[in-house]
Amino acid sequence: MTSSTDLAALLCSRLCHDLTSPVSALGNGLDLLASEEDEAMRAHCLDLIGRSAAASAARLRFFRLAFGAAAGIGAEVPLEEPRTVISELAGQDGKIAVDWAAAPATLPLVAVKVLLNLAAIGMDALVRGGTLAVGAERGEAGTEIVVRAQGPRISFGEDVARALDGTLPDSERTSRVAPAALVRLLAVEQGGSVQHASADDMLLLGAMLPDG
């Protein structure tokens, strides 16, 4: 099993990978704005800068909750925060609609991390757009999380599936599978479980996390 240090390094690589595009676009927009005199083009540059800055900020808010300590280990997190960051990320290109069906007002941070990383896997699968349904329910047995990605030509690699199962060799772990590896680790630490099923037009992801 990948060590915590190795997993942290993979998560950092994933963070850097996902931030490269919007941050680079932000820099390109500033470069163009500095040399552009046409008012219409300057307005276009400002729009590019605004959208890139918003995308960068949304990703940082997501990573803070999904990978970081956020409000503190063991804290209860209001679900409005993960709902907002998922909606922001899904809506950046207008191709993914979010159907939110999480009932509790709050969840433990570990459950929020699992929810966000499963949502990230679901969004990655919707390469041609579609609907991301996110659900969570808290009962006596613990917290049940379900994410359903539905759309044309779902992209769900075997490496991600095996990382969720805990059967992917360390030598094959990359930043691409880091969210799945984190979900698996968090679930195992809680004495819980992770499930997944996929078809051409749908990916179903789930986790059960006992309380305590």
C-alpha positions in Angstrom: 0.0 0.0 0.0 1.2 3.5 -0.9 2.6 5.3 2.2 0.9 8.5 3.5 3.9 10.5 2.3 3.6 9.0 -1.3 -0.1 9.6 -1.4 0.4 13.2 -0.2 2.9 13.7 -3.0 0.4 12.3 -5.6 -2.3 14.6 -4.3 0.1 17.6 -4.5 0.8 16.6 -8.1 -2.9 16.4 -8.9 -3.5 19.8 -7.4 -0.7 21.3 -9.5 -1.9 19.6 -12.6 -5.5 20.8 -12.2 -4.3 24.4 -11.4 -1.9 24.7 -14.3 -4.5 25.4 -17.0 -6.5 28.2 -15.3 -3.3 29.8 -13.8 -1.6 29.8 -17.2 -4.7 31.3 -18.8 -4.7 34.0 -16.2 -1.1 34.8 -17.1 -1.8 34.8 -20.8 -4.7 37.1 -20.3 -2.5 39.6 -18.4 0.2 39.4 -21.1 -2.4 40.1 -23.8 -4.0 42.9 -21.8 -0.6 44.7 -21.4 0.0 44.9 -25.1 -3.5 45.2 -26.5 -4.9 48.6 -27.5 -8.1 47.5 -29.2 -11.0 48.1 -26.7 -12.9 45.0 -27.9 -9.9 42.8 -27.5 -9.1 44.3 -24.1 -12.7 43.5 -23.0 -12.1 39.9 -24.2 -8.8 39.8 -22.2 -10.5 41.0 -19.1 -13.2 38.3 -19.5 -10.5 35.7 -19.9 -8.7 36.9 -16.8 -12.0 37.0 -14.8 -13.0 33.4 -15.8 -9.5 32.1 -15.1 -9.3 33.7 -11.7 -12.7 32.3 -10.8 -11.7 28.8 -12.0 -8.5 29.0 -10.0 -10.3 30.1 -6.8 -12.9 27.4 -7.2 -10.3 24.7 -7.5 -8.4 26.0 -4.5 -11.6 25.9 -2.4 -12.2 22.4 -3.6 -8.7 21.2 -2.8 -8.8 22.8 0.6 -11.8 20.7 1.6 -11.0 17.5 -0.4 -7.3 17.2 0.4 -6.6 19.5 3.3 -7.6 19.9 7.0 -10.0 22.8 6.3 -11.9 23.5 9.5 -9.8 21.0 11.5 -9.6 17.2 11.8 -12.8 15.8 13.3 -14.8 18.9 12.6 -18.4 18.9 11.4 -18.6 20.7 8.0 -21.8 22.4 6.8 -22.8 20.7 3.5 -23.5 24.0 1.9 -19.7 24.5 1.4 -19.0 21.3 -0.5 -22.3 21.8 -2.5 -21.0 25.2 -3.6 -17.6 24.1 -4.6 -18.9 21.1 -6.6 -21.4 23.4 -8.4 -18.7 25.9 -9.2 -16.4 23.2 -10.7 -19.1 21.4 -12.6 -20.5 24.6 -14.0 -17.2 26.1 -15.3 -17.7 24.8 -18.9 -21.5 24.5 -18.7 -21.5 20.8 -19.7 -22.2 19.2 -16.3 -25.5 19.7 -14.3 -25.5 19.0 -10.6 -28.4 17.2 -8.9 -27.8 17.6 -5.1 -29.6 15.2 -2.8 -27.6 15.3 0.4 -30.0 15.5 3.4 -27.8 16.2 6.4 -27.0 19.8 7.3 -23.5 18.8 8.3 -21.1 15.9 7.9 -17.8 15.0 9.5 -14.8 16.3 7.6 -13.7 12.7 6.6 -17.1 12.1 5.0 -16.9 15.4 3.2 -13.5 14.5 1.8 -14.9 11.2 0.5 -17.9 12.9 -1.0 -15.8 15.5 -2.7 -13.3 13.1 -4.1 -16.0 10.7 -5.4 -17.6 13.8 -7.0 -14.2 14.6 -8.6 -14.0 11.1 -10.1 -17.6 11.5 -11.3 -16.8 14.8 -13.0 -13.7 13.4 -14.6 -15.8 10.6 -16.1 -18.2 13.1 -17.8 -15.8 14.0 -20.6 -18.8 14.8 -22.9 -20.9 16.4 -20.2 -24.0 15.1 -18.4 -25.5 15.0 -14.9 -23.7 14.6 -11.6 -26.0 13.4 -8.9 -24.6 13.7 -5.3 -26.4 12.2 -2.3 -25.5 11.6 1.4 -27.6 10.2 4.2 -26.6 9.9 7.9 -28.1 7.2 10.0 -27.4 5.1 13.0 -25.0 2.9 11.1 -23.0 5.8 9.8 -22.9 8.0 6.6 -23.8 6.6 3.2 -22.5 8.6 0.2 -23.6 8.0 -3.4 -22.4 9.8 -6.6 -23.9 9.0 -10.0 -22.4 10.4 -13.2 -24.6 10.0 -16.2 -23.8 11.0 -19.7 -22.6 9.8 -23.1 -19.4 7.8 -23.2 -18.4 7.6 -19.6 -14.7 7.6 -19.0 -13.7 5.4 -16.0 -10.3 3.9 -16.2 -9.4 0.5 -14.8 -6.6 2.1 -12.8 -9.1 4.3 -11.0 -11.4 1.3 -10.4 -8.5 -0.7 -8.9 -7.4 2.2 -6.7 -10.9 2.3 -5.3 -10.7 -1.4 -4.7 -7.3 -1.2 -3.2 -5.8 -3.6 -5.7 -3.7 -1.1 -7.8 0.0 -1.8 -7.4 2.1 1.0 -5.9 4.2 1.1 -9.1 1.1 2.1 -11.1 -0.2 4.9 -8.9 -0.2 8.3 -10.5 -1.8 11.7 -9.7 -4.7 10.7 -11.9 -5.7 8.0 -9.4 -4.9 10.0 -6.2 -8.5 11.0 -5.4 -9.6 7.3 -5.7 -6.6 6.2 -3.5 -7.5 8.8 -0.9 -11.2 7.6 -0.8 -10.0 4.1 -0.3 -7.7 5.0 2.5 -10.2 7.1 4.3 -12.9 4.4 4.1 -10.5 1.7 5.4 -9.4 3.9 8.3 -13.1 4.4 9.3 -13.8 0.7 9.0 -16.1 1.4 6.0 -16.3 0.3 2.4 -16.3 1.7 -1.2 -18.3 0.5 -4.1 -18.5 1.3 -7.9 -20.3 0.1 -11.0 -20.1 1.5 -14.5 -21.7 1.2 -17.9 -21.3 3.1 -21.2 -23.5 5.9 -20.0 -23.4 5.8 -16.2 -20.9 5.5 -13.3 -22.1 4.8 -9.8 -19.8 5.4 -6.9 -20.6 4.8 -3.2 -19.1 4.7 0.2 -20.3 3.7 3.6 -18.5 5.2 6.6 -19.5 4.0 10.1 -19.7 6.7 12.8 -16.7 7.1 15.1 
